[in-house]
Amino acid sequence: MTGIPKLSHLQFLVTGLLRGSKLPGRQIRERLADFGIKKSGPAFYQLMARLEDAGLVEGSYHQEVVQSQIIRERHYTLTAQGLKSWEACRDFYVDAIRDLGGLEGLARA
């Protein structure tokens, strides 16, 4: 089994959402809400800034027109290092599930 993942559960979700996609912050927050995770704007962008500082995601601003107003929205992509970290985290949990007797083993109390 590999070592404990370096990603938190929240970081795992965010990096997973970005696999193969470039998403605006607004859309990432909406997808997180689908998992019951509601982050305020400042808390969400602090999370994303930490992921950027760690080299796991890259962000850039894009200008858009929404209801006749020009807005700048931050879009994020997963870096190669971010994908590698997500895969290592996934592999850790897949191995843990297997070593605990599969999904049935997890259900036993």
C-alpha positions in Angstrom: 0.0 0.0 0.0 1.2 3.5 -0.8 1.6 6.2 1.9 -1.1 8.5 3.2 -2.4 10.8 0.5 -1.1 14.4 0.4 -4.5 15.7 -0.7 -7.4 16.4 1.7 -10.8 15.1 0.7 -11.7 18.6 -0.5 -8.6 18.9 -2.6 -9.2 15.5 -4.0 -12.7 16.5 -5.1 -11.6 19.8 -6.7 -8.7 18.2 -8.6 -11.0 15.4 -9.6 -13.5 17.8 -11.0 -10.7 19.4 -13.1 -9.4 16.2 -14.7 -9.7 16.9 -18.4 -11.6 20.1 -18.0 -11.0 23.8 -17.7 -13.7 25.2 -15.3 -14.6 28.6 -13.9 -14.5 29.0 -10.2 -18.2 29.5 -10.1 -18.8 26.1 -11.7 -16.4 24.3 -9.4 -18.3 25.8 -6.4 -21.6 24.6 -7.9 -20.3 21.1 -8.4 -18.9 21.1 -4.8 -22.4 22.1 -3.6 -23.7 18.9 -5.3 -21.5 17.0 -2.8 -23.0 19.1 0.1 -19.9 21.3 0.3 -20.7 25.0 0.5 -17.8 27.4 0.6 -18.0 31.1 0.8 -16.4 33.0 -2.0 -13.3 34.0 0.1 -12.9 30.5 1.5 -13.2 28.9 -1.9 -10.7 31.2 -3.5 -8.3 30.7 -0.6 -8.5 26.9 -1.3 -7.8 27.5 -5.0 -4.9 29.8 -4.2 -3.4 27.1 -2.0 -3.8 24.6 -4.8 -2.1 27.0 -7.2 0.7 27.7 -4.8 1.3 23.9 -4.5 1.5 23.7 -8.3 -1.6 21.4 -8.5 -3.8 23.8 -10.5 -3.3 26.8 -12.7 -5.7 29.7 -12.8 -6.2 32.5 -15.3 -8.8 35.3 -15.8 -11.2 35.3 -18.7 -13.4 38.3 -19.6 -17.0 37.5 -20.3 -20.2 39.5 -20.9 -23.0 38.5 -18.6 -26.3 40.4 -18.9 -24.6 43.2 -20.7 -21.9 43.5 -17.9 -18.3 42.7 -18.5 -17.0 40.4 -15.8 -13.6 38.7 -15.2 -13.9 35.2 -14.1 -11.1 32.9 -12.9 -10.8 29.6 -14.7 -8.8 26.7 -13.5 -7.0 23.7 -15.1 -5.3 20.8 -13.5 -1.5 20.6 -13.9 0.5 17.4 -14.5 1.6 17.5 -10.9 -2.1 17.9 -9.8 -3.1 14.9 -11.9 -0.3 12.8 -10.4 -1.4 13.8 -6.9 -5.0 13.0 -7.6 -4.0 9.6 -9.0 -1.8 8.8 -6.0 -4.7 9.7 -3.7 -7.2 7.6 -5.7 -4.8 4.6 -5.7 -4.3 4.8 -1.9 -8.1 4.5 -1.4 -8.6 1.8 -4.0 -5.8 -0.2 -2.3 -7.3 0.5 1.1 -10.7 -0.8 0.0 -9.1 -3.9 -1.5 -7.0 -4.6 1.6 -10.1 -4.2 3.8 -12.0 -6.9 2.0 -13.5 -4.8 -0.8 -16.7 -2.7 -0.4 -18.3 -5.5 1.5 -15.5 -5.4 4.1 -16.1 -1.7 4.6 -19.7 -2.3 5.3 -18.9 -4.6 8.2 -19.0 -3.1 11.6 
